[in-house]
Amino acid sequence: MRHASVFLLAAVIHAVAVSGSMGADRMPVDGIVAVVNDTPITLYEVKQRLAILKQSHPNEKLLDNRALDELIDDDIVYGELKNIGVTIGAKEIDSAVEQMAESNGISLTADLKNKGISFDAYRNEIKSELARSKLVGYKFRTEITVTEDDIQRYYIEHRKEFSQVKQADVRHILIEVPSDSSVRQKEGLRERAGMVMAKLAGGEGFSEVAERYSDDRLTRKIGGELGYVEQGTLYPVIDKAIFAALPGQVLGPLRTPAGYEIIKINGFRSSELLPLKDVKDKIRDFLYRDKLEAALKSWLLTKRQKAIITIYNGLL
């Protein structure tokens, strides 16, 4: 069976209202905060899902309710997959976890520890995304269509999304500051960045200085050339400085999570309205995923109305 990748529904929001047959007056047992069709959900599971949600929604209120909401949805989805004979194996989850770590370029164990998320909770989150992806593949994929009229309408109504994107042609020098650097090492790297700026101010060519001092192995051999970068795609401190600068200006050192950045502005340009043919696939993909999300939400709401769900509000 061909199904969507784990990332297809990473942005799907499952926060539909809790419904079905519920009881809020029963006493919780052993940290159980809810039961969905005889499947318990524990307070520990809610807290771990809450820790994950806080990473992307730090200012949102009532996240504990949303965490429980998502876990209820999980159990409904798992039950449906079991009914149609679809399984999610440990190797499949491990492979998806490895793919996520590689694509983000992070040390997963250290990253999760810093965020207060257990590895098991992270694997459960990945399992949840895989489950929704598989459910969509079985139930909705053949039912969802995006017409040429849909694409044309979206293109016309969202013209600003496809026009007037400001871009800057830049070179850069990176003085990397490893996260485990000592205070003394950080001070030395800050002084190194200052020394590089002094050489540029003294008239040395940017390309030559980049080749000698930049820690960006991918660009230092070509004089730090990054080419055109779009506004809004860089670290905020760099983005703000670049698009407030003038052609020919050298900026820095600018402190970022990676280290100290020194930027030279070669020039700017603004793109015109992109032709429909160049953005059609992007629009089609967006509309397709939007319709899949709506179909999944509707299905979950129907299933909740038929499910036996007991929630012990006292623990949340």
NORVENBEL-V574655 format. One record per residue. N is the residue number from 0. RES is the residue in one letter. PHI is phi as a letter, one per 40 degrees, with the letter a starting at -180 (999 if undefined). OMEGA is omega in degrees with one decimal (999 if undefined). Layout:
n->N res->RES phi->PHI omega->OMEGA
n->N res->RES phi->PHI omega->OMEGA
//
This chain:
n->0 res->M phi->999 omega->178.3
n->1 res->R phi->c omega->-178.1
n->2 res->H phi->b omega->-177.9
n->3 res->A phi->c omega->178.7
n->4 res->S phi->c omega->-178.8
n->5 res->V phi->c omega->-174.5
n->6 res->F phi->c omega->-173.6
n->7 res->L phi->d omega->-175.9
n->8 res->L phi->b omega->-178.1
n->9 res->A phi->c omega->-178.1
n->10 res->A phi->c omega->-177.2
n->11 res->V phi->c omega->178.3
n->12 res->I phi->b omega->-174.6
n->13 res->H phi->b omega->-170.1
n->14 res->A phi->c omega->171.5
n->15 res->V phi->c omega->-173.4
n->16 res->A phi->c omega->177.7
n->17 res->V phi->c omega->-178.6
n->18 res->S phi->a omega->-178.3
n->19 res->G phi->g omega->179.7
n->20 res->S phi->c omega->-174.2
n->21 res->M phi->b omega->172.5
n->22 res->G phi->a omega->-177.0
n->23 res->A phi->b omega->-174.3
n->24 res->D phi->b omega->178.9
n->25 res->R phi->c omega->-177.9
n->26 res->M phi->c omega->178.1
n->27 res->P phi->c omega->-179.7
n->28 res->V phi->b omega->174.7
n->29 res->D phi->f omega->175.7
n->30 res->G phi->g omega->178.4
n->31 res->I phi->c omega->-177.5
n->32 res->V phi->b omega->178.8
n->33 res->A phi->a omega->174.3
n->34 res->V phi->b omega->-179.6
n->35 res->V phi->b omega->-179.3
n->36 res->N phi->f omega->178.7
n->37 res->D phi->g omega->177.6
n->38 res->T phi->b omega->-177.0
n->39 res->P phi->c omega->170.9
n->40 res->I phi->b omega->-174.3
n->41 res->T phi->c omega->176.7
n->42 res->L phi->c omega->178.2
n->43 res->Y phi->c omega->179.5
n->44 res->E phi->c omega->179.3
n->45 res->V phi->c omega->-178.8
n->46 res->K phi->c omega->179.6
n->47 res->Q phi->c omega->176.4
n->48 res->R phi->c omega->177.6
n->49 res->L phi->c omega->179.1
n->50 res->A phi->c omega->178.0
n->51 res->I phi->c omega->-178.6
n->52 res->L phi->c omega->-177.9
n->53 res->K phi->c omega->-179.8
n->54 res->Q phi->c omega->-177.3
n->55 res->S phi->b omega->179.8
n->56 res->H phi->b omega->-172.9
n->57 res->P phi->c omega->-175.3
n->58 res->N phi->b omega->-177.2
n->59 res->E phi->c omega->179.5
n->60 res->K phi->c omega->177.3
n->61 res->L phi->f omega->179.5
n->62 res->L phi->c omega->179.2
n->63 res->D phi->c omega->176.6
n->64 res->N phi->c omega->178.6
n->65 res->R phi->c omega->178.1
n->66 res->A phi->c omega->177.8
n->67 res->L phi->c omega->178.9
n->68 res->D phi->d omega->-179.0
n->69 res->E phi->c omega->-180.0
n->70 res->L phi->c omega->174.8
n->71 res->I phi->c omega->176.7
n->72 res->D phi->d omega->179.2
n->73 res->D phi->d omega->-176.9
n->74 res->D phi->c omega->177.4
n->75 res->I phi->c omega->179.5
n->76 res->V phi->c omega->179.7
n->77 res->Y phi->c omega->179.3
n->78 res->G phi->c omega->179.7
n->79 res->E phi->c omega->178.5
n->80 res->L phi->c omega->178.0
n->81 res->K phi->c omega->-179.4
n->82 res->N phi->c omega->-178.5
n->83 res->I phi->c omega->173.1
n->84 res->G phi->g omega->179.6
n->85 res->V phi->b omega->-179.0
n->86 res->T phi->b omega->174.4
n->87 res->I phi->b omega->-174.9
n->88 res->G phi->c omega->-179.3
n->89 res->A phi->c omega->-179.7
n->90 res->K phi->c omega->179.0
n->91 res->E phi->c omega->178.3
n->92 res->I phi->c omega->-180.0
n->93 res->D phi->d omega->179.6
n->94 res->S phi->c omega->178.7
n->95 res->A phi->c omega->178.0
n->96 res->V phi->c omega->179.4
n->97 res->E phi->c omega->179.6
n->98 res->Q phi->c omega->178.7
n->99 res->M phi->c omega->-179.1
n->100 res->A phi->c omega->-179.6
n->101 res->E phi->c omega->-177.6
n->102 res->S phi->c omega->179.9
n->103 res->N phi->c omega->178.7
n->104 res->G phi->g omega->-175.9
n->105 res->I phi->b omega->167.4
n->106 res->S phi->c omega->-169.7
n->107 res->L phi->d omega->-177.5
n->108 res->T phi->d omega->-179.3
n->109 res->A phi->c omega->-178.9
n->110 res->D phi->c omega->179.8
n->111 res->L phi->c omega->179.7
n->112 res->K phi->c omega->179.4
n->113 res->N phi->c omega->-177.3
n->114 res->K phi->c omega->179.1
n->115 res->G phi->g omega->-179.0
n->116 res->I phi->b omega->178.4
n->117 res->S phi->c omega->179.1
n->118 res->F phi->c omega->178.8
n->119 res->D phi->c omega->179.0
n->120 res->A phi->c omega->178.3
n->121 res->Y phi->c omega->177.8
n->122 res->R phi->c omega->178.2
n->123 res->N phi->c omega->176.9
n->124 res->E phi->c omega->177.7
n->125 res->I phi->c omega->177.4
n->126 res->K phi->d omega->178.9
n->127 res->S phi->c omega->-179.7
n->128 res->E phi->c omega->177.0
n->129 res->L phi->c omega->-178.0
n->130 res->A phi->c omega->179.2
n->131 res->R phi->c omega->177.8
n->132 res->S phi->c omega->-179.9
n->133 res->K phi->c omega->179.5
n->134 res->L phi->c omega->177.5
n->135 res->V phi->c omega->179.7
n->136 res->G phi->c omega->-178.2
n->137 res->Y phi->c omega->-167.3
n->138 res->K phi->c omega->-168.3
n->139 res->F phi->b omega->-169.2
n->140 res->R phi->d omega->-177.8
n->141 res->T phi->c omega->-178.4
n->142 res->E phi->c omega->-175.4
n->143 res->I phi->c omega->176.5
n->144 res->T phi->b omega->174.1
n->145 res->V phi->b omega->-175.7
n->146 res->T phi->c omega->175.8
n->147 res->E phi->c omega->176.9
n->148 res->D phi->c omega->177.1
n->149 res->D phi->d omega->-178.0
n->150 res->I phi->c omega->-179.5
n->151 res->Q phi->c omega->-179.1
n->152 res->R phi->c omega->-179.9
n->153 res->Y phi->c omega->-179.4
n->154 res->Y phi->c omega->-178.9
n->155 res->I phi->c omega->-175.8
n->156 res->E phi->c omega->-176.5
n->157 res->H phi->b omega->-177.0
n->158 res->R phi->d omega->-178.3
n->159 res->K phi->c omega->179.8
n->160 res->E phi->c omega->-173.9
n->161 res->F phi->b omega->-179.1
n->162 res->S phi->a omega->173.4
n->163 res->Q phi->f omega->174.7
n->164 res->V phi->c omega->-178.5
n->165 res->K phi->c omega->-178.3
n->166 res->Q phi->b omega->177.9
n->167 res->A phi->b omega->175.5
n->168 res->D phi->c omega->-171.0
n->169 res->V phi->b omega->166.3
n->170 res->R phi->b omega->178.2
n->171 res->H phi->a omega->171.8
n->172 res->I phi->b omega->179.1
n->173 res->L phi->b omega->168.8
n->174 res->I phi->b omega->-172.0
n->175 res->E phi->c omega->176.1
n->176 res->V phi->b omega->-179.8
n->177 res->P phi->d omega->-176.2
n->178 res->S phi->c omega->-178.6
n->179 res->D phi->c omega->-180.0
n->180 res->S phi->c omega->175.6
n->181 res->S phi->c omega->178.1
n->182 res->V phi->d omega->-179.7
n->183 res->R phi->c omega->178.4
n->184 res->Q phi->c omega->178.9
n->185 res->K phi->c omega->179.1
n->186 res->E phi->c omega->178.3
n->187 res->G phi->c omega->179.2
n->188 res->L phi->c omega->176.1
n->189 res->R phi->c omega->178.2
n->190 res->E phi->c omega->177.7
n->191 res->R phi->c omega->178.3
n->192 res->A phi->c omega->177.7
n->193 res->G phi->c omega->178.0
n->194 res->M phi->c omega->178.4
n->195 res->V phi->c omega->178.1
n->196 res->M phi->c omega->179.9
n->197 res->A phi->c omega->178.4
n->198 res->K phi->c omega->179.0
n->199 res->L phi->c omega->178.8
n->200 res->A phi->c omega->179.3
n->201 res->G phi->c omega->174.6
n->202 res->G phi->h omega->178.3
n->203 res->E phi->c omega->-177.2
n->204 res->G phi->c omega->-177.2
n->205 res->F phi->c omega->-177.8
n->206 res->S phi->c omega->-178.8
n->207 res->E phi->c omega->179.6
n->208 res->V phi->c omega->178.2
n->209 res->A phi->c omega->-179.3
n->210 res->E phi->c omega->-177.2
n->211 res->R phi->c omega->-167.4
n->212 res->Y phi->b omega->-175.4
n->213 res->S phi->c omega->176.5
n->214 res->D phi->c omega->176.1
n->215 res->D phi->c omega->-175.1
n->216 res->R phi->c omega->-177.3
n->217 res->L phi->c omega->-174.5
n->218 res->T phi->b omega->-174.0
n->219 res->R phi->c omega->179.8
n->220 res->K phi->c omega->177.4
n->221 res->I phi->b omega->174.1
n->222 res->G phi->g omega->178.8
n->223 res->G phi->g omega->-176.1
n->224 res->E phi->c omega->175.2
n->225 res->L phi->b omega->-175.8
n->226 res->G phi->g omega->-178.5
n->227 res->Y phi->c omega->176.2
n->228 res->V phi->b omega->-177.6
n->229 res->E phi->c omega->175.6
n->230 res->Q phi->c omega->179.6
n->231 res->G phi->g omega->-177.4
n->232 res->T phi->b omega->-176.3
n->233 res->L phi->b omega->172.0
n->234 res->Y phi->d omega->-175.6
n->235 res->P phi->d omega->-177.5
n->236 res->V phi->c omega->178.2
n->237 res->I phi->c omega->-178.0
n->238 res->D phi->d omega->-178.4
n->239 res->K phi->c omega->-177.6
n->240 res->A phi->c omega->-177.2
n->241 res->I phi->c omega->-172.0
n->242 res->F phi->c omega->169.9
n->243 res->A phi->b omega->-174.8
n->244 res->A phi->c omega->177.9
n->245 res->L phi->b omega->177.3
n->246 res->P phi->d omega->-180.0
n->247 res->G phi->g omega->-177.1
n->248 res->Q phi->c omega->175.3
n->249 res->V phi->b omega->-174.9
n->250 res->L phi->b omega->172.5
n->251 res->G phi->h omega->-5.5
n->252 res->P phi->c omega->177.8
n->253 res->L phi->b omega->-177.3
n->254 res->R phi->c omega->176.8
n->255 res->T phi->b omega->176.6
n->256 res->P phi->d omega->-179.2
n->257 res->A phi->c omega->-176.6
n->258 res->G phi->i omega->178.7
n->259 res->Y phi->b omega->179.7
n->260 res->E phi->b omega->172.8
n->261 res->I phi->b omega->-170.1
n->262 res->I phi->b omega->170.9
n->263 res->K phi->b omega->180.0
n->264 res->I phi->c omega->176.4
n->265 res->N phi->c omega->-178.9
n->266 res->G phi->i omega->-179.6
n->267 res->F phi->b omega->171.4
n->268 res->R phi->a omega->175.0
n->269 res->S phi->b omega->-178.8
n->270 res->S phi->c omega->175.7
n->271 res->E phi->c omega->177.2
n->272 res->L phi->d omega->179.7
n->273 res->L phi->c omega->177.7
n->274 res->P phi->c omega->-179.8
n->275 res->L phi->d omega->-177.4
n->276 res->K phi->c omega->-178.9
n->277 res->D phi->c omega->-176.9
n->278 res->V phi->b omega->-175.4
n->279 res->K phi->d omega->-178.2
n->280 res->D phi->c omega->178.8
n->281 res->K phi->c omega->179.3
n->282 res->I phi->c omega->-179.4
n->283 res->R phi->d omega->-179.6
n->284 res->D phi->c omega->179.4
n->285 res->F phi->c omega->-178.2
n->286 res->L phi->c omega->179.2
n->287 res->Y phi->c omega->179.9
n->288 res->R phi->c omega->178.5
n->289 res->D phi->c omega->179.1
n->290 res->K phi->c omega->176.5
n->291 res->L phi->c omega->179.7
n->292 res->E phi->c omega->-179.9
n->293 res->A phi->c omega->179.7
n->294 res->A phi->c omega->179.8
n->295 res->L phi->c omega->178.9
n->296 res->K phi->c omega->-179.9
n->297 res->S phi->c omega->179.8
n->298 res->W phi->c omega->-179.8
n->299 res->L phi->c omega->179.2
n->300 res->L phi->c omega->178.1
n->301 res->T phi->c omega->-179.4
n->302 res->K phi->c omega->178.3
n->303 res->R phi->c omega->-178.5
n->304 res->Q phi->c omega->-179.1
n->305 res->K phi->c omega->-175.4
n->306 res->A phi->c omega->173.1
n->307 res->I phi->c omega->-174.7
n->308 res->I phi->b omega->176.4
n->309 res->T phi->b omega->-179.8
n->310 res->I phi->b omega->177.6
n->311 res->Y phi->c omega->-171.8
n->312 res->N phi->c omega->-175.4
n->313 res->G phi->c omega->-177.3
n->314 res->L phi->c omega->-178.7
n->315 res->L phi->b omega->999
//
